[in-house]
Amino acid sequence: MTADNTIQSTDTKRGEDSQSGYRENWWQYFTFNKDHKVIAIQYLVTSFTFFLIGGLFAMIIRGELVTPPSDLVDRQLYNGLFTMHGTVMIFLWIIPSLVGLSNFLIPLMIGAKDIAFPFLNALAFWMFPPAGILLMASFFLPSGTAQAGWWSYPPLSTQNPSDPVLNGQLFWCLSIVLLGVSSIMGAVNFVTTIVRLRAPGMTFFRMPIFVWSVLSAQLLQLFFLPSLTGGVLLLLCDLSLGTNFFEPFRGGDPVLYQHMFWFYSHPTVYVWALPVFGIIAEILPAFSRNPLFGYKSVAVATIGIAVISATVWAHHMFTSGTPMWMRILFMFTSVLIAVPTGVKEFSWTATVWRGKLHLDTPFLFALGSAAMFLFAGVTGVMLGAMPFDLHVHNTHFVVGHFHYVVYNTITVGIFGAIYFWFPKMSGRMYNEGWGKLHFLLTFIGANLTFFPMMPLGLQGMVRRIASYDPQYQWWNVIASFGGFLLGVSILPFIANIIYSWAFGYKVSDNPWHATGLEWTTTSPPPKENFKEVPTVTLAPYSYGRPQYSTVDSTDEGAVRRHHR
Amino acid sequence: MLRILEFLVLGVCFAAILAFSFWLGGESYSWMPAQASTDAQRVDNLFSFLVTMSSVIFFGVAGLQIYSLIFYRAREGDYTEGHPSRGNRKIEIFWMGIPVLLVLWIAGYSFSVYVGMDVIGPTTVLGDLPVPLVAEPAEADTVNTGSQSDERVADTVNIGSQDDERVEVISKQWSWTFLYPSKNVTSTELHLPVNRPVRLILKSEDVLHGFYVPEFRTKQDIIPNRPIELRIVPILVGKYQLHDSELSGTYFALMGANVYVESAEDYAKWLEQAAAKTPVIAATNQAALEHAQPPKRLIRSNWYTVLPAEPPIVNHSG
């Protein structure tokens, strides 16, 4: 799709310094800036800060679980820590970091000047830090944070031991509602942008898979997020205003909340996973020099996943007193989602098959994410087999499966994306050696942390317990060691990104010789992204065909330096 | 020639993966706890099947990825293009069709396992209307399991059968009480006769709890003000642990109870002896004990907590 533009952009001499100025003026990151690229960095940096906080909570949890008795933190704090860990990682790391990446990439990938509603975009971002700070502030309340898990099932969550107003659960509810409203604003923006602002010639079936993924994910947000936001609002009413929506002894139904919660919170897993599948589909072709295999079926599978994901939520409730017909119906819909997901996995595998693979950091993260997603996928199908789920539901087996999705697939994929588009964001190159070290530590640490949870769950270790039977200790020690290694693994990443952002050597516009409109503009892109609106004439991923080669030979020295 | 060699290598690898997967499926039984109920055997068979199938898919696809990593690396600085193939309709239909069949096979097999299971699923006791929770032993006789129009239940389970031992399970923060209506015995231990169907009537007095004995391979959430019935057939004499499986607050991890599956004679003897005792306050309430005397911890938040409910008054306290 990009051949013409590529040739154009490599013809035009790049100025000594980027004319955008968004890199040089660091203070604009602290302002109500409406440039999608600035907002993207704001999202990424803020969410990464929360990722570190959530990771710290996780390591305290793993610290507690090194030994069977409860001896590191008291039980209230332990419950608060895993509640906050889940909430922070989901609502303050995965969702906003992907919104950040989408913010940066979507207008560039479809050839737009900015997002459809820049003001709304900035407004949505600026609701996010206050919501996060509100959540963290609950640590300083006398009754502490919310302690009912990130699901906040009533009546436990509404069982209020202290102050009816100043309690952690209320702070949690307010924070989730704020973030929900912010995300709905973002969804309106993304869907409108993708539908309305595509450059001439950018038909739907010329859109990169990442754009398809974000479209599907944000449509899911639009359709389902109101259910969670509404459910949490009702919970807040029960908690603080004396209503009885979910109070079992006063005519309410606690299971109703579970339906409202999972009606969103299952599709939301695909709000996180789909963009990462998109990232993988962008990175693998670029580093194997093959076109994405079966582009159209992957695009359709993306929509297919979104549609099916809307019909599977009650598989989280197989033990919640759901009647038999519901258990069986949701078992069938749940395993069916493996089909479009499989299409993606097979397509990635076929893409690297007989390729010319370049094992740079983004590729390692992308393929690592794809490989570990295989494990997440097959264990997911196991959980869909409902009679087996009755045994492992609410055990560490589920926790292990879930973290293979959210860490080993999604977070690893996000790292791949950051390395891949770092040159475009900063105009500079990261350090390859440190990147590879980060990958190695992450890959080992992630598997050491989350694999042991599978045998623990099979053996019956219940999740969310602060103390456990000594028979489970061995695997827990390994998981904790892996957890601390994951903590260490993040250090080379931080050092690499900060150093390279400031001192990394400058790169050409397309250091990976990748296709895609974003690589045809300068690094970093100017305000409004393109010198002139590009016209698209090709389907994406025109690798493998020398006549459309995107190899950028303007700066071969940089490539060599990078590989040294 | 090279192509043929490659196909040969891949063929051998795939055969090895198949053999390994079948071995792994057999091995998977040992990853589970003891099989102490009829359902445990069925679930383990299903799990073994799932492990075999997952292993073929996982090692098959990951193997292709690793194979690519090893054999398809580009030479340093070689940015020439790979192959131009953008897809292949036949292959794409194949890898869409095969998974459809596989997951339908999995779901179909799971369905047949579920239908054969002795656990009758959540059947609401006393209809769907909320009822006062104070459970009189006599109420157990009016249990109405057919209210959910669950035909299979009505067919295969003889409602009110003399064979089914009935136990009421009362959960509260953070203790279990078991009530044996036939002898009007209460206990903090769950004693069950071996090889006899047991109907557990699960009740909660405060928040959600979950009934989970890993050796029985089943789990059921307990919902306040909505008694739920669970049927189990224990088949292995032994001592097991009951866990609360739905987060229930501060002392959640301490909410356990000993489960004894014993021979019919031992069980009858135990019931008899327990019935002879006068009810006393249960001594071993871990939550209450820890709340009264918190152990030493490195980091203390001292956040408020819901207090442990009064320890139950029981004939037999274990």
Interface residues (C-beta under 8 A of the other chain):
Chain A: I60 P69 S70 D71 L72 V73 D74 R75 Q76 L77 N79 G80 P142 S143 G144 Q147 A148 G149 Y153 P155 L156 Q159 P161 S162 P248 F249 G251 P254 V255 S288 R289 N290 P291 L292 F293 G294 Y295 K296 S297 T319 S320 G321 T322 P323 M324 R327 I328 M331 F332 V335 L336 A338 V339 G342 V343 E345 F346 T349 A350 V352 W353 R354 G355 K356 L357 H358 L359 L367 A370 A371 L374 F375 V378 T379 V381 M382 G384 A385 M386 P387 F388 L390 H391 H393 N394 T395 P455 L458 Q459 G460 V462 R464 I465 A466 S467 Y468 D469 H513 A539 Y541 Y543 G544 R545 P546 S549 V551 V559 R560 H563
Chain B: W31 M32 P33 D39 R42 V43 L46 F47 L50 S54 I57 F58 V61 A62 L64 Q65 S68 L69 Y72 R73 A74 E76 G77 D78 Y79 T80 E81 G82 H83 P84 S85 R86 G87 N88 I91 E92 W95 M96 P99 V100 L102 V103 L104 I106 A107 Y109 S110 F111 V113 Y114 M117 V119 G121 P122 T124 P130 L133 Q148 D150 R152 D206 V207 L208 G210 Y212 P214 E215 R217 T218 K219 Q220 D221 I223 P224 N225 R226 I228 Q241 H243 D244 S245 E246 L247 S248 G249 T250 Y251 F252 A253 L254 P294 P295 K296 R297 L298 I299 R300 S301 N302 W303 Y304 T305 V306
